[in-house]
Amino acid sequence: MTQEKLPLERFFDLDRLGQAGADVAITLKGDDLAQLARWAKVESVEAFHADVALRRLGQLRFKLDYSLAADITQACVVTLGPVSSHIDRAFSRELHVTSHVPQEKGGALTLDAGDDEVPEEIASPHFDLAGPLLEEFVLAIDPYPRAEGACFEAPPEAEDETGNPFAVLKSLKKGS
C-alpha cells in the first residue's frame, strides 16, 4: 500500500533556531488550495493561512505556537448544496529531540511526566511544521455540515404487509 503524499510540507531545522526564536508564515494559493481540498475531502478551500511562532526552551526542547485560519466549502449532508465555513484555531506543540540524547546502556529515555502535557518526542530536529497544521485543520472540519434551515425528514414508512415477517402473526390474531 502506498502512502498518500501530504498536500503541505514546510520543514524547519530546529538546530538553527536561535534564542530569539523565529516566526514562520504559511499561506497557500491556487493549485495548493485545490490539492488541500482533495486531500481533506471537501469541495474547496478558498483560503488557508497559518503563523507559527517557534521558541527554544532548552538545548533539545522547543515550543511551537500555531494560529490557523481557513475558509472552506463542503456539501450539505441534507441538501448537497454548498456550505461555507471559517476555521480559526490556535494551538501549541512542545517538542523534544531525542536523537541527540545519549541513552544509558540498556536504559530507555524517560521524561518527567509530572504534567498531563508531555512534549512530543521527535527523532530529528528537521521538523515538518505542516504536520500539526494538517492534523488540526482536518479535526476542525465539520463532519456533518448543514445548510442554514436544512433539516432531515425521514420518508414515510410504507405499509407493506406481505414483506413484514409479523404479518402472519397479525393474521393469526385476527383468526382467534
Contacts in CASP RR format, 6 or more apart in sequence:
PFRMAT RR
TARGET T0000
AUTHOR 0000-0000-0000
METHOD contacts of the structure
MODEL  1
MTQEKLPLERFFDLDRLGQAGADVAITLKGDDLAQLARWAKVESVEAFHA
DVALRRLGQLRFKLDYSLAADITQACVVTLGPVSSHIDRAFSRELHVTSH
VPQEKGGALTLDAGDDEVPEEIASPHFDLAGPLLEEFVLAIDPYPRAEGA
CFEAPPEAEDETGNPFAVLKSLKKGS
4 39 0 8 1.000
6 39 0 8 1.000
6 130 0 8 1.000
6 131 0 8 1.000
6 134 0 8 1.000
7 32 0 8 1.000
7 35 0 8 1.000
7 36 0 8 1.000
7 38 0 8 1.000
7 39 0 8 1.000
7 40 0 8 1.000
7 134 0 8 1.000
8 26 0 8 1.000
8 28 0 8 1.000
8 32 0 8 1.000
8 36 0 8 1.000
8 130 0 8 1.000
8 131 0 8 1.000
8 133 0 8 1.000
8 134 0 8 1.000
9 128 0 8 1.000
9 130 0 8 1.000
10 24 0 8 1.000
10 26 0 8 1.000
10 128 0 8 1.000
10 129 0 8 1.000
10 130 0 8 1.000
11 126 0 8 1.000
11 127 0 8 1.000
11 128 0 8 1.000
11 129 0 8 1.000
12 22 0 8 1.000
12 24 0 8 1.000
12 54 0 8 1.000
12 126 0 8 1.000
12 127 0 8 1.000
12 128 0 8 1.000
12 129 0 8 1.000
13 125 0 8 1.000
13 126 0 8 1.000
13 127 0 8 1.000
14 54 0 8 1.000
14 56 0 8 1.000
14 62 0 8 1.000
14 95 0 8 1.000
14 97 0 8 1.000
14 125 0 8 1.000
14 126 0 8 1.000
14 127 0 8 1.000
15 125 0 8 1.000
17 54 0 8 1.000
17 55 0 8 1.000
17 56 0 8 1.000
17 62 0 8 1.000
18 56 0 8 1.000
19 56 0 8 1.000
21 53 0 8 1.000
21 54 0 8 1.000
21 55 0 8 1.000
21 56 0 8 1.000
22 53 0 8 1.000
22 54 0 8 1.000
23 51 0 8 1.000
23 52 0 8 1.000
23 53 0 8 1.000
23 54 0 8 1.000
24 51 0 8 1.000
24 52 0 8 1.000
24 54 0 8 1.000
24 129 0 8 1.000
25 49 0 8 1.000
25 50 0 8 1.000
25 51 0 8 1.000
25 52 0 8 1.000
26 48 0 8 1.000
26 49 0 8 1.000
26 50 0 8 1.000
26 51 0 8 1.000
26 52 0 8 1.000
26 129 0 8 1.000
26 130 0 8 1.000
26 133 0 8 1.000
27 48 0 8 1.000
27 49 0 8 1.000
27 50 0 8 1.000
28 36 0 8 1.000
28 45 0 8 1.000
28 48 0 8 1.000
28 49 0 8 1.000
32 48 0 8 1.000
33 44 0 8 1.000
33 45 0 8 1.000
33 46 0 8 1.000
33 47 0 8 1.000
33 48 0 8 1.000
34 44 0 8 1.000
34 45 0 8 1.000
36 45 0 8 1.000
36 48 0 8 1.000
36 137 0 8 1.000
37 43 0 8 1.000
37 44 0 8 1.000
37 45 0 8 1.000
37 72 0 8 1.000
40 72 0 8 1.000
40 137 0 8 1.000
40 138 0 8 1.000
40 141 0 8 1.000
42 72 0 8 1.000
42 73 0 8 1.000
42 74 0 8 1.000
42 141 0 8 1.000
43 72 0 8 1.000
43 73 0 8 1.000
43 74 0 8 1.000
43 75 0 8 1.000
43 82 0 8 1.000
44 72 0 8 1.000
44 73 0 8 1.000
45 70 0 8 1.000
45 71 0 8 1.000
45 72 0 8 1.000
45 73 0 8 1.000
46 71 0 8 1.000
46 72 0 8 1.000
46 73 0 8 1.000
46 84 0 8 1.000
47 69 0 8 1.000
47 70 0 8 1.000
47 71 0 8 1.000
48 69 0 8 1.000
48 70 0 8 1.000
48 137 0 8 1.000
49 68 0 8 1.000
49 69 0 8 1.000
49 70 0 8 1.000
50 66 0 8 1.000
50 67 0 8 1.000
50 68 0 8 1.000
50 69 0 8 1.000
50 133 0 8 1.000
51 66 0 8 1.000
51 67 0 8 1.000
52 64 0 8 1.000
52 65 0 8 1.000
52 66 0 8 1.000
52 129 0 8 1.000
52 133 0 8 1.000
53 64 0 8 1.000
53 65 0 8 1.000
54 62 0 8 1.000
54 63 0 8 1.000
54 64 0 8 1.000
55 62 0 8 1.000
55 63 0 8 1.000
55 64 0 8 1.000
55 65 0 8 1.000
56 62 0 8 1.000
57 63 0 8 1.000
57 94 0 8 1.000
60 96 0 8 1.000
60 97 0 8 1.000
60 98 0 8 1.000
60 100 0 8 1.000
60 101 0 8 1.000
61 94 0 8 1.000
61 95 0 8 1.000
61 96 0 8 1.000
61 97 0 8 1.000
61 119 0 8 1.000
62 94 0 8 1.000
62 95 0 8 1.000
62 96 0 8 1.000
62 97 0 8 1.000
63 92 0 8 1.000
63 93 0 8 1.000
63 94 0 8 1.000
63 95 0 8 1.000
64 92 0 8 1.000
64 93 0 8 1.000
64 94 0 8 1.000
64 95 0 8 1.000
64 129 0 8 1.000
64 132 0 8 1.000
65 90 0 8 1.000
65 91 0 8 1.000
65 92 0 8 1.000
66 89 0 8 1.000
66 90 0 8 1.000
66 91 0 8 1.000
66 92 0 8 1.000
66 93 0 8 1.000
66 132 0 8 1.000
66 133 0 8 1.000
66 136 0 8 1.000
67 89 0 8 1.000
67 90 0 8 1.000
68 87 0 8 1.000
68 88 0 8 1.000
68 89 0 8 1.000
68 90 0 8 1.000
68 91 0 8 1.000
68 133 0 8 1.000
68 136 0 8 1.000
68 137 0 8 1.000
68 140 0 8 1.000
69 86 0 8 1.000
69 87 0 8 1.000
69 88 0 8 1.000
70 86 0 8 1.000
70 87 0 8 1.000
70 137 0 8 1.000
70 140 0 8 1.000
71 84 0 8 1.000
71 85 0 8 1.000
71 86 0 8 1.000
71 87 0 8 1.000
72 84 0 8 1.000
72 85 0 8 1.000
72 87 0 8 1.000
72 141 0 8 1.000
73 82 0 8 1.000
73 83 0 8 1.000
73 84 0 8 1.000
73 85 0 8 1.000
74 82 0 8 1.000
74 83 0 8 1.000
74 85 0 8 1.000
74 141 0 8 1.000
74 142 0 8 1.000
74 145 0 8 1.000
75 81 0 8 1.000
75 82 0 8 1.000
75 83 0 8 1.000
75 145 0 8 1.000
76 82 0 8 1.000
76 83 0 8 1.000
76 145 0 8 1.000
76 146 0 8 1.000
76 147 0 8 1.000
76 150 0 8 1.000
77 144 0 8 1.000
77 145 0 8 1.000
77 146 0 8 1.000
77 152 0 8 1.000
78 146 0 8 1.000
78 147 0 8 1.000
78 150 0 8 1.000
78 151 0 8 1.000
78 152 0 8 1.000
79 147 0 8 1.000
79 150 0 8 1.000
81 147 0 8 1.000
82 147 0 8 1.000
83 142 0 8 1.000
83 145 0 8 1.000
83 146 0 8 1.000
83 147 0 8 1.000
85 142 0 8 1.000
85 145 0 8 1.000
87 137 0 8 1.000
87 140 0 8 1.000
87 141 0 8 1.000
89 136 0 8 1.000
89 140 0 8 1.000
91 132 0 8 1.000
91 136 0 8 1.000
93 120 0 8 1.000
93 132 0 8 1.000
94 117 0 8 1.000
94 119 0 8 1.000
94 120 0 8 1.000
95 119 0 8 1.000
95 120 0 8 1.000
95 121 0 8 1.000
95 122 0 8 1.000
95 127 0 8 1.000
96 111 0 8 1.000
96 119 0 8 1.000
96 120 0 8 1.000
96 121 0 8 1.000
96 122 0 8 1.000
97 122 0 8 1.000
97 123 0 8 1.000
97 124 0 8 1.000
97 125 0 8 1.000
98 109 0 8 1.000
98 121 0 8 1.000
98 122 0 8 1.000
98 123 0 8 1.000
99 123 0 8 1.000
99 124 0 8 1.000
99 125 0 8 1.000
100 125 0 8 1.000
101 109 0 8 1.000
103 109 0 8 1.000
109 121 0 8 1.000
111 118 0 8 1.000
111 119 0 8 1.000
111 121 0 8 1.000
161 167 0 8 1.000
161 170 0 8 1.000
END
